[in-house]
Amino acid sequence: MTPDRLNTTYVQAVEAIKTAILDAQYEAAKGVNNIQLMLYYAIGRFISQNTRKNKWGTNAITTISQMLKHEMPGLRGYSESNLKKMRIFYEEWSDFDNSFIQTNDLQNSISFIQTNDLSDAISSIQTDEIQIHPFNFPAIDAFPANDFRSIGFTHHYNILVGSKVREERLFYISICAREHLTPDGIKNCIAQNLYAQKGQLPNNFLQKLPATNLAKRAILAFKDQYMLDFINVEELGARDIEEVNEVLVEQTIVDNIKKFILQFGSNFLFMGNQYTVSVHGHDHRIDLLFFNRELNCLVAIELKTGAFKQMYLGELNGYLRLLDDYVRKPHENPSIGIVLCKDADRAYVEYMIQDYDKPMGVATYKTATDMPEHLRNSLPDQESLLKLMKA
């Protein structure tokens, strides 16, 4: 390809992208949802189809980015690196073309640039063929379509780079949307491998909560295991967690309530420990009581230092009835209960929990003493931590 003909190709490419940008900006100004994502997806496909098969020169993206900057002074977000990110965004979700998007239906799809397969590798581009339309996601529970649309392109890119498995990416997309995380926030979640810790605790939420959507959100709100690494049973004067009085463990949690809430999630508000509900002259004390803003409900946590026992469910079921009858506000959802114990047989819990009429789950926890020795040794001791806090 001669330099003049190559330059003509780039000019046509720039014109096509510029037209798509202006059209998208106009649609966005009218309030069309997720139009930027659709634009970036369209541009990503355009670039992918013309660079992966060598229809453009080796420095095409650099040249096109520079020309766009010249054509549209003040335009931001279309640097060489960002154009490459758009290509990645398209390529990683490109199976939408066949399964999630019907590309032959322009009312529900994205119509992309059509390029001729010429032997001399010259792309003949029709600049009026880019049409941006919202994704037409399928109505299936497995794909969080609303969450996908609600987070920004930078969030999407961080998720694509940080995780490679589709299920894992969808998990982080939902977490990002629900928790309103910043781009750095979702990077931190990925760095902490939150997906690997996401196990669903045994529960009866789907059967006992009034709405399916609420039940699914409740399932996502809790993990099946929590790392309470601020509890060190050796410092509490015991060899094993079961030797420690539950009141002492509870007080340790209260003393470290910020760390405890970080384990459970930012939507939990602490209402108190040994929360007392009096009924007909009888006092009932709930170990730990929270309110979850996302679920709009009270969350009672019964703390046990040993293994799960069936009697714990009966005790918690009674507390939830008291909370719903005497504490819950009219606009709030039914209260949820969690038994937080040291060990639990999942199959046994799932069998026993099904007959209780209140929404409950059973989670386990690990303490600092449960951590591998090489990790425990890498942590600063209590004296060092106090010095750091005072610094």
N, C-alpha and C positions, 0 to 999 in steps of 0.2 A: 504494500500500500504506500503510495507516495505521500510525502508530508502534507501537501495541499489537500489531498482527499481525506487523510486522517484528521486534519484540522476541521474539515467540513463535517465529519462524523461527530467530533467533539462538540462543535457548535450546535448541531442538531440535538445532541444528548442534553446539553445545557438548557436549550430552549424547552425541551420536553420536561425536564425536572423543574425548571422555573415555572412553567405553566401549571404543573401539578401543585407546586408550593403555593402559588397565588390562589388557585382554586380552593386548596385546603384551608388557607387563611380566611378566605371568604366564608366557607362553610363553618369554620370554627367560630367566627364572629357571630354567626347566626345561632350558635349554641349547640351544634351537632356534636354528640358524644364521641369520644375516642377518635376524633378525626386525625389527630397527629399520629397516633399509632398506625392507622390505616395508610397514611401518607408514607411513613417510614417503611412500612411493609411493602408498599408498592414500589418505592424507590429502591429498596433492597432487592426486590426481584428483578427490577430493570437492570441494576448493576450486576447482579449474579449471572443473569442469562447472557450478558454481554462480555463479562470478564472471565468467567470460568471456562468458556469455550473459545477463548482468544479471539473474539470478534473485535475487541478493542486492543490497543497497544498496551505494553507493559506498564506504562505510567499514566494510564487513562484516568484513574480515580484522582490522582494528584492534580492532573491538568484540569479535569472537570471541576474539582473543588475550587481551584484558583480562578477559573473562568466564572463560576457562579458568584464568587466574592466580588469580581469585577462588575458583573452584570447587575448584581443586587447589593449595592453598598449598604453596610449595616446588618446584613443577614447573618444570623448566628446559628450554629448547630449543624453546619454543613461542611465542616473541615474534612480533610482526608480521613482522619481516624473515625469521625462520626459516620461518614458514608460507608466505611468498612463495617462499622457496628450495625448499620441498617442492613447490610448484606447478610451479616450473621443472624440478625433478627428474622429475616425472611427464611434463610436456609434452615434454621433450627425449628421453625414452625411451618415449613413449606408443605407438610402433609395436609394442611388446611385446604389446599387447592383441590384435593380429591375427596376429602372426608368432611371437613367443616365448612367449606365454601364451595358453592356450585358456581364455577367460573363462567358457565354459559348462561347464567341468569343474572343480568346486570342489575336487577332490582335488589338482589341480595348478595352481591359479590363484589370483587374488585376486578375490573378489567385492566389488564396491564399492557404495556407497550409490546406490540408485535414486531419482531425483527425478522428480516428476510435472511434465509440461509444462503448467502451468496458465496460463490467459490473464491472470490477475491477478498472475502472477509469484510466487506464494506456493509455497514448496517444502514438500512434505509428506514428512518424512524418517522412515524406519523405522530406529530406532537399533540394532536387532539385526541389521541386514543387512551390517555391515562384518565380513568374515572375512579374516584375514590368513594367507596361505600363501606358502611360499618360491617364488621364481621357478622356472619349469620351462624352463630354457634348452635349446635344441636341441643335439644332439650333433654340432656342427660345429667344425672347428679355428679358424674365423675369429672366433668369439666366445669370449673368455676368461671363461667363466662362474665358475670358482672364484676368479679374480682379482677379478671384479666383486663377488662376495659378501664378499671378505676385507678390503676397504678401507672406511674410515668414510665417513659422509655428507658431512663437511666436505671430505674428499679428492674425493669425487664432484662436489661443487658447484664446487670450484676448477677441476676439469678441464672441467666444462661451461661455466664462464664464460671460461676461458682458451683453449679450442679449440672450433671450430665444426664441424669435419668428423668424421664418424663414425669413419673409420679412425684419425684422429689421436687421438680420445678413447680408443679401445680400446688404442692404443699406450701412452698415458699411464697407463691403468688397470693394464696389465700391468707397466709399469715401477714404478709405485707399490707394487703388491703384492709384486713380486719383490725390490725393494730396501728394503722396509719404510720408505718415506719418510714424513716428517711432512707435515702440510698445507702448511707453508711450503716444504718440500723439493720437493714436486710443483709448487708455484707457481714455484720457481726453475727447474725443468726446462723448464716451459712458457715462461718468460721468456727462457731461453737457446735456445729453438726446437730442443729436442733432437730432436723428430720429424723435422725437415728434415735432420738429420744422421744419421739412423738407417740409412742404406743398408746393405744386406746385402752383406758382402764375398764375392767369388767363393770358393767352398769345395766340399769333397766330404763334408761332415759327415753328410748324410742317408745316403750310401752307405757310409761307413766307421765310423761310431759304432754301437755295438751296439743302442742303443734309440732309437726315433724321438723320444721326449720329450726325451732328452738332446741329440739333434742339434738340435732346435728351440731348446732353451735355449742351446746353443752359438752358434747363428746370431744369437740376440738379444744375446748377450754381447759381440759384437764389431761395430764399425762398419767401413765400407769406407774411411773416411778419418779421420785424426786431425790435430788442430791442435797441433803441437809449437812453440808460439810462444815458448818459452824458448830455442829454437835460432836464433841469428842468424849466418848464414854470414859476414857482413861483419866481425863481431866476431872470428870465427875465422880471419880473414885470407884470405878467398877471395871470389871473385865469384859463384860458383855452388856449390850443395850437392855436385855431383859432384866438385868440386875438393878437397873436404874429406876427409881420411882418416876411414874408418869408425870407427876406434878413438877419434878425437877426438869424433865425434858421440856414440858410445856413452858416453864419459865425461861428456859434457854431460848426457845423459839420466840417468845415475847421480847426478850432482850435483844434478839436479832431479827425483829419483825421486818425490817426493810429487806434483809437478805431473803427472808422467807417469802415475801411478796414477789420479789424478783424471780424466784423459782416458779411461783404460780402464775404470774403475769401482771401486766400493768393495770388491768381493769379491776383488780381486787382491792377493796377498801377494808381496812381492819376495823371491826366494831368492838372487839374486846375478847378477853379470855375469861373462862368461867362465867360466861354470860348467863344470867339468872332469869328464868321465866317462872313465875309463881302462879299456880293453878289450884284453887280449892284448898289453900293452906299448905300446899306442897311445893317446895323449891326444886327446880330442875336446872342443872348447870351444864352448859355446853362448853366443851373445852376451848374451841376457837370459833368465833363467828366473823364472817366476812360478808360484804355486799359486792356483787359483780355487776359493774355498770353495763357491760356488753349484754349479759343475760337478763339484766334487770331483776335480780333475785338475791335473796339471802343464801349464803353458803355456810352450812355448819360442818365443822371438821371435828371428828372424834379421833383423838390421838391414842394409839396403843403401842406399847413398847415390845410386845411379843407378836406371835403369829396370829393370823386372822381366825376368829371364832364366829360361829353363826349367831351367837347371842348379841354380837355387836350391831348387827343389822336391826334387830328388834329394838334395841336401845335407841339407835339413831332414828328409826322410823317414828318412834314416840316423840323425839325432839322436834322432828320436822312437822309433825302435827301441831305441836305447841306453837312453833314459829308461825305457821300458816294461820292459826286461829287467833293468836294474841299479839304477834309482832308485825307480820307482813302488812304492807299498805295495800289499799284496793287496786292501785294501778300496777302493782308488782306481780311478776310471775311466781309460780309455786316455788317454795324453797327447795334447795338441793342439798344433799348430804354426802360427805365423803368420809369413809373410814380410812384413816392413814395409819398403817401398821407396818411392822418390820418385814413380815413375809406373808405371802398369800398364795394358795393354790388356785390358779385362775379358773380351772374347770369347776372346782367345788364352789367358788364364789358365784359363777354364772348360774349354776344350778340352784343355789340357795336364794339368790336375790330376786328371782322372778316372781315370787308370791307376795312380796311386800308392795304396798300401794303407794309409797312415796318414792320420788326419783332419787336414787342413790348409786354410788359407785365405791369401789375399793381400790386404793392406791397403796403402794409400798414406798419406803424411803431407805436411803443409805446414809450413813454418817461418815465423818472423817476417818473413823477407825476402820471402815470397810474399804477405804481406798488402798490400792496397791502400795507397798512400802516405799517404792522409789518415788511415787507421786507425793506421798505424805512427807517424805524427807525434803522434797523440793519446796514445801510450803514454809513461810516464815513462822516462827514460834509466836506464842501469845505476846511475849514481851516486845518482840520486834514489831508486831502489828500495832501495839499501843504506841510505840515510838513514832511509827509512820502516821498514825492518826493525829498525834500531837504536833507533828512537823508542820 
